[in-house]
Amino acid sequence: MKLSARILMILFILLALHLSSTYVQHDWLPKQALKDRPIPEGLHPIVKQNTEILKAAAEKKGISIVITEGFRSIEEQNELYKQGRSKKGNIVTYAKGGESYHNYGLAIDFALQQKNGSLLWDIEYDGNQNGTSDWLEVVAIAKKLGFEWGGDWKRFKDYPHLQMIPD
């Protein structure tokens, strides 16, 4: 085998190891950590507290948000997972029951609320007219509170989704 072929083989092996490591760190380990947690009946107290702080901080910036989803039972998650598969509609989740942070009270979904009460999922909308997207302002506040944003995910962008694992 020539030297360049050996180098290519080594690079290929390193790339495969890196991809495997990334999968374990970002997909497999979080799901395993969730499976070790007991199933609650509502939002975790810290998630609930930080959700209220998020709403108040957004309101101070002239942004009204509504939490459209919080805790979700495993049965509800399985029904949502069927959407776009065995039920009509678009695929909205890749998490089966027991794999979603919602099932453990560790996630919320939000929407912007306009003055007329209607909900908005427009990530470019600037209702407070300060030159910055209201959606991204809410996300910035959420991240400071310790939430991870589904809009940062590489595989499936879930823009309304915020999640955390409290210490």
C-alpha positions as CSV (number, residue, x, y, z in Angstrom):
1,M,0.0,0.0,0.0
2,K,1.4,3.4,-0.9
3,L,2.0,6.0,1.7
4,S,-0.8,8.3,0.5
5,A,-3.3,5.4,0.5
6,R,-2.3,4.7,4.1
7,I,-2.8,8.3,5.1
8,L,-6.2,8.3,3.4
9,M,-7.2,5.1,5.3
10,I,-6.0,6.6,8.6
11,L,-8.0,9.8,7.9
12,F,-11.1,7.8,7.0
13,I,-10.8,5.8,10.3
14,L,-10.3,9.1,12.3
15,L,-13.4,10.6,10.6
16,A,-15.5,7.5,11.4
17,L,-14.3,7.6,15.0
18,H,-15.2,11.3,15.2
19,L,-18.7,10.7,13.8
20,S,-19.3,7.8,16.2
21,S,-18.2,10.0,19.1
22,T,-20.4,12.8,18.0
23,Y,-23.4,10.5,17.8
24,V,-22.7,9.1,21.3
25,Q,-22.3,12.6,22.8
26,H,-25.3,14.3,21.1
27,D,-27.8,11.5,20.5
28,W,-27.3,8.4,22.5
29,L,-26.0,9.8,25.9
30,P,-28.9,12.3,26.4
31,K,-31.5,9.7,25.6
32,Q,-29.8,7.3,28.1
33,A,-29.8,10.1,30.7
34,L,-33.5,10.6,30.2
35,K,-34.3,7.0,30.5
36,D,-32.7,6.9,34.0
37,R,-35.0,9.8,35.2
38,P,-38.4,9.0,36.8
39,I,-41.5,10.1,34.8
40,P,-43.0,13.2,36.5
41,E,-46.5,14.6,36.1
42,G,-45.6,18.1,35.2
43,L,-42.8,20.5,34.6
44,H,-39.6,20.2,36.7
45,P,-39.7,23.0,39.4
46,I,-36.6,24.7,38.0
47,V,-37.9,24.5,34.4
48,K,-41.2,26.0,35.6
49,Q,-39.4,28.8,37.5
50,N,-37.1,29.6,34.6
51,T,-40.1,29.6,32.2
52,E,-41.8,32.3,34.4
53,I,-38.5,34.3,34.5
54,L,-38.3,34.0,30.7
55,K,-41.9,35.3,30.2
56,A,-41.3,38.2,32.5
57,A,-37.9,39.1,30.9
58,A,-39.5,39.0,27.4
59,E,-42.4,41.2,28.6
60,K,-39.9,43.8,29.8
61,K,-38.6,43.9,26.2
62,G,-42.1,44.4,24.9
63,I,-42.5,40.8,23.8
64,S,-45.4,38.7,24.9
65,I,-44.9,34.9,24.7
66,V,-47.2,32.0,25.4
67,I,-46.1,28.5,26.4
68,T,-47.9,26.3,23.9
69,E,-46.5,23.0,25.3
70,G,-44.8,21.9,28.5
71,F,-45.0,18.4,30.1
72,R,-46.2,15.8,27.7
73,S,-47.1,12.2,28.7
74,I,-45.5,9.2,26.9
75,E,-48.8,8.4,25.3
76,E,-49.2,12.0,24.0
77,Q,-45.6,11.8,22.7
78,N,-46.3,8.5,20.9
79,E,-49.4,10.1,19.2
80,L,-47.4,13.1,18.1
81,Y,-44.7,10.8,16.8
82,K,-47.3,9.1,14.6
83,Q,-48.0,12.4,12.8
84,G,-46.6,12.3,9.3
85,R,-46.1,8.6,9.6
86,S,-49.2,6.5,10.3
87,K,-51.4,9.6,10.8
88,K,-52.0,12.6,8.5
89,G,-49.9,15.7,8.9
90,N,-46.3,16.7,8.8
91,I,-43.6,15.1,10.9
92,V,-43.1,17.3,13.9
93,T,-40.9,15.1,16.1
94,Y,-38.4,12.4,15.8
95,A,-38.7,11.5,19.5
96,K,-40.9,8.5,20.5
97,G,-42.5,8.3,24.0
98,G,-39.8,8.3,26.6
99,E,-37.2,10.0,24.3
100,S,-38.5,13.6,24.5
101,Y,-37.5,16.1,27.2
102,H,-41.2,17.0,27.3
103,N,-41.9,13.5,28.8
104,Y,-39.7,14.4,31.8
105,G,-41.0,18.0,32.4
106,L,-37.7,19.4,31.0
107,A,-38.9,21.1,27.9
108,I,-41.3,23.8,26.8
109,D,-42.5,25.1,23.4
110,F,-43.4,28.8,22.9
111,A,-45.0,31.2,20.5
112,L,-45.2,35.0,20.2
113,Q,-48.5,36.6,21.1
114,Q,-49.6,39.6,19.3
115,K,-51.6,42.4,20.9
116,N,-54.8,41.0,19.4
117,G,-54.2,37.7,21.2
118,S,-53.2,35.7,18.1
119,L,-50.2,33.5,18.2
120,L,-47.3,33.8,15.9
121,W,-44.4,31.4,15.0
122,D,-42.6,33.9,12.8
123,I,-38.9,33.9,13.7
124,E,-38.2,37.1,11.8
125,Y,-41.1,39.2,13.3
126,D,-40.0,42.3,15.1
127,G,-43.1,43.4,17.0
128,N,-41.2,45.6,19.5
129,Q,-39.5,47.3,16.5
130,N,-36.0,47.4,17.9
131,G,-34.4,46.0,14.8
132,T,-34.0,42.5,16.3
133,S,-36.2,39.5,15.8
134,D,-38.5,39.1,18.8
135,W,-38.0,35.3,18.5
136,L,-34.3,35.5,18.7
137,E,-34.5,37.9,21.6
138,V,-36.6,35.4,23.5
139,V,-34.1,32.6,22.6
140,A,-31.2,34.8,23.9
141,I,-32.9,35.2,27.2
142,A,-33.7,31.5,27.4
143,K,-30.1,30.5,26.7
144,K,-29.0,32.8,29.6
145,L,-31.4,30.9,31.8
146,G,-29.8,27.6,30.9
147,F,-32.2,26.4,28.1
148,E,-30.9,24.7,25.0
149,W,-32.7,25.9,21.8
150,G,-34.1,23.4,19.3
151,G,-33.3,25.9,16.5
152,D,-29.6,25.2,17.1
153,W,-30.0,21.5,16.3
154,K,-28.3,20.2,13.2
155,R,-30.6,17.4,12.2
156,F,-34.1,18.7,12.9
157,K,-34.7,22.4,13.6
158,D,-37.4,22.8,16.3
159,Y,-37.7,26.6,16.6
160,P,-40.4,26.8,19.3
161,H,-38.5,24.2,21.5
162,L,-36.5,25.0,24.7
163,Q,-35.1,22.3,27.0
164,M,-32.8,21.9,30.0
165,I,-31.5,19.4,32.4
166,P,-31.3,21.2,35.8
167,D,-28.4,20.3,38.1
